[in-house]
Amino acid sequence: EMQPDKGLEMTVALRETDAGQGVPGNFRALATFNFIYQ
């Protein structure tokens, strides 16, 4: 199992680049949901 911290960090970075909106709250929520879903 990969560590949640690394997974979230990478997901947030990818989401932030993809969205390009700069909304930390939304990115964190999306990243957390993505990580739990996967």
N, CA, C and O atoms as CSV, one atom per row, in Angstrom:
chain,resi,resn,atom,element,x,y,z
A,1,GLU,N,N,0.830,-1.201,0.000
A,1,GLU,CA,C,0.000,0.000,0.000
A,1,GLU,C,C,0.867,1.255,0.000
A,1,GLU,O,O,1.829,1.353,0.763
A,2,MET,N,N,0.528,2.203,-0.847
A,2,MET,CA,C,1.291,3.454,-0.842
A,2,MET,C,C,0.775,4.358,0.256
A,2,MET,O,O,-0.397,4.302,0.627
A,3,GLN,N,N,1.663,5.192,0.773
A,3,GLN,CA,C,1.275,6.043,1.893
A,3,GLN,C,C,0.264,7.098,1.453
A,3,GLN,O,O,0.425,7.709,0.396
A,4,PRO,N,N,-0.770,7.315,2.250
A,4,PRO,CA,C,-1.812,8.316,1.956
A,4,PRO,C,C,-1.224,9.689,1.675
A,4,PRO,O,O,-1.683,10.386,0.769
A,5,ASP,N,N,-0.211,10.086,2.443
A,5,ASP,CA,C,0.385,11.411,2.265
A,5,ASP,C,C,0.911,11.570,0.843
A,5,ASP,O,O,0.652,12.580,0.188
A,6,LYS,N,N,1.651,10.569,0.368
A,6,LYS,CA,C,2.218,10.664,-0.979
A,6,LYS,C,C,1.115,10.641,-2.024
A,6,LYS,O,O,1.148,11.409,-2.985
A,7,GLY,N,N,0.156,9.777,-1.840
A,7,GLY,CA,C,-0.947,9.681,-2.793
A,7,GLY,C,C,-1.729,10.979,-2.868
A,7,GLY,O,O,-2.053,11.456,-3.955
A,8,LEU,N,N,-2.032,11.547,-1.709
A,8,LEU,CA,C,-2.787,12.803,-1.686
A,8,LEU,C,C,-1.976,13.919,-2.308
A,8,LEU,O,O,-2.497,14.718,-3.087
A,9,GLU,N,N,-0.695,13.973,-1.964
A,9,GLU,CA,C,0.155,15.048,-2.484
A,9,GLU,C,C,0.208,14.993,-4.009
A,9,GLU,O,O,0.083,16.020,-4.676
A,10,MET,N,N,0.394,13.797,-4.554
A,10,MET,CA,C,0.483,13.650,-6.010
A,10,MET,C,C,-0.862,13.961,-6.661
A,10,MET,O,O,-0.924,14.631,-7.692
A,11,THR,N,N,-1.926,13.473,-6.052
A,11,THR,CA,C,-3.262,13.704,-6.610
A,11,THR,C,C,-3.598,15.181,-6.604
A,11,THR,O,O,-4.120,15.713,-7.584
A,12,VAL,N,N,-3.294,15.845,-5.488
A,12,VAL,CA,C,-3.572,17.278,-5.383
A,12,VAL,C,C,-2.790,18.030,-6.446
A,12,VAL,O,O,-3.325,18.931,-7.092
A,13,ALA,N,N,-1.527,17.665,-6.632
A,13,ALA,CA,C,-0.690,18.337,-7.627
A,13,ALA,C,C,-1.286,18.137,-9.020
A,13,ALA,O,O,-1.356,19.077,-9.812
A,14,LEU,N,N,-1.711,16.920,-9.313
A,14,LEU,CA,C,-2.286,16.631,-10.624
A,14,LEU,C,C,-3.602,17.375,-10.812
A,14,LEU,O,O,-3.860,17.948,-11.871
A,15,ARG,N,N,-4.418,17.360,-9.785
A,15,ARG,CA,C,-5.715,18.034,-9.869
A,15,ARG,C,C,-5.529,19.539,-10.046
A,15,ARG,O,O,-6.235,20.184,-10.821
A,16,GLU,N,N,-4.565,20.078,-9.309
A,16,GLU,CA,C,-4.333,21.521,-9.369
A,16,GLU,C,C,-3.888,21.909,-10.775
A,16,GLU,O,O,-4.331,22.921,-11.319
A,17,THR,N,N,-3.006,21.093,-11.361
A,17,THR,CA,C,-2.517,21.378,-12.709
A,17,THR,C,C,-3.656,21.237,-13.719
A,17,THR,O,O,-3.769,22.026,-14.657
A,18,ASP,N,N,-4.483,20.240,-13.516
A,18,ASP,CA,C,-5.573,19.967,-14.445
A,18,ASP,C,C,-6.635,21.060,-14.376
A,18,ASP,O,O,-7.114,21.535,-15.406
A,19,ALA,N,N,-6.997,21.450,-13.172
A,19,ALA,CA,C,-8.054,22.448,-13.003
A,19,ALA,C,C,-7.519,23.853,-13.236
A,19,ALA,O,O,-8.121,24.646,-13.961
A,20,GLY,N,N,-6.378,24.156,-12.613
A,20,GLY,CA,C,-5.771,25.471,-12.796
A,20,GLY,C,C,-6.608,26.585,-12.211
A,20,GLY,O,O,-6.588,27.707,-12.716
A,21,GLN,N,N,-7.342,26.294,-11.155
A,21,GLN,CA,C,-8.203,27.310,-10.546
A,21,GLN,C,C,-7.563,27.905,-9.302
A,21,GLN,O,O,-7.785,29.075,-8.990
A,22,GLY,N,N,-6.769,27.110,-8.588
A,22,GLY,CA,C,-6.121,27.623,-7.382
A,22,GLY,C,C,-7.066,27.677,-6.205
A,22,GLY,O,O,-7.086,28.662,-5.467
A,23,VAL,N,N,-7.859,26.617,-6.019
A,23,VAL,CA,C,-8.765,26.575,-4.869
A,23,VAL,C,C,-8.370,25.395,-3.978
A,23,VAL,O,O,-8.854,24.281,-4.174
A,24,PRO,N,N,-7.495,25.639,-3.003
A,24,PRO,CA,C,-6.955,24.572,-2.140
A,24,PRO,C,C,-8.052,23.714,-1.516
A,24,PRO,O,O,-7.918,22.492,-1.449
A,25,GLY,N,N,-9.126,24.338,-1.061
A,25,GLY,CA,C,-10.207,23.588,-0.425
A,25,GLY,C,C,-10.792,22.552,-1.372
A,25,GLY,O,O,-10.960,21.390,-1.002
A,26,ASN,N,N,-11.100,22.972,-2.592
A,26,ASN,CA,C,-11.680,22.055,-3.573
A,26,ASN,C,C,-10.688,20.959,-3.942
A,26,ASN,O,O,-11.059,19.790,-4.049
A,27,PHE,N,N,-9.438,21.336,-4.134
A,27,PHE,CA,C,-8.425,20.350,-4.510
A,27,PHE,C,C,-8.262,19.311,-3.417
A,27,PHE,O,O,-8.178,18.113,-3.689
A,28,ARG,N,N,-8.217,19.779,-2.179
A,28,ARG,CA,C,-8.045,18.834,-1.066
A,28,ARG,C,C,-9.240,17.894,-0.995
A,28,ARG,O,O,-9.077,16.695,-0.771
A,29,ALA,N,N,-10.427,18.428,-1.183
A,29,ALA,CA,C,-11.636,17.607,-1.126
A,29,ALA,C,C,-11.630,16.580,-2.255
A,29,ALA,O,O,-11.916,15.403,-2.034
A,30,LEU,N,N,-11.304,17.028,-3.459
A,30,LEU,CA,C,-11.260,16.124,-4.606
A,30,LEU,C,C,-10.197,15.060,-4.406
A,30,LEU,O,O,-10.436,13.882,-4.671
A,31,ALA,N,N,-9.022,15.471,-3.940
A,31,ALA,CA,C,-7.921,14.535,-3.737
A,31,ALA,C,C,-8.303,13.498,-2.686
A,31,ALA,O,O,-8.052,12.305,-2.858
A,32,THR,N,N,-8.906,13.960,-1.608
A,32,THR,CA,C,-9.305,13.040,-0.540
A,32,THR,C,C,-10.342,12.055,-1.058
A,32,THR,O,O,-10.253,10.858,-0.782
A,33,PHE,N,N,-11.320,12.542,-1.801
A,33,PHE,CA,C,-12.358,11.676,-2.353
A,33,PHE,C,C,-11.746,10.668,-3.318
A,33,PHE,O,O,-12.076,9.482,-3.285
A,34,ASN,N,N,-10.855,11.152,-4.175
A,34,ASN,CA,C,-10.196,10.280,-5.138
A,34,ASN,C,C,-9.425,9.180,-4.433
A,34,ASN,O,O,-9.518,8.010,-4.802
A,35,PHE,N,N,-8.663,9.561,-3.417
A,35,PHE,CA,C,-7.830,8.592,-2.716
A,35,PHE,C,C,-8.691,7.523,-2.043
A,35,PHE,O,O,-8.378,6.334,-2.106
A,36,ILE,N,N,-9.765,7.952,-1.406
A,36,ILE,CA,C,-10.647,7.004,-0.714
A,36,ILE,C,C,-11.351,6.113,-1.739
A,36,ILE,O,O,-11.512,4.913,-1.517
A,37,TYR,N,N,-11.765,6.698,-2.852
A,37,TYR,CA,C,-12.486,5.947,-3.884
A,37,TYR,C,C,-11.603,4.851,-4.469
A,37,TYR,O,O,-12.044,3.720,-4.675
A,38,GLN,N,N,-10.350,5.209,-4.730
A,38,GLN,CA,C,-9.428,4.236,-5.303
A,38,GLN,C,C,-8.967,3.274,-4.213
A,38,GLN,O,O,-8.180,2.367,-4.483
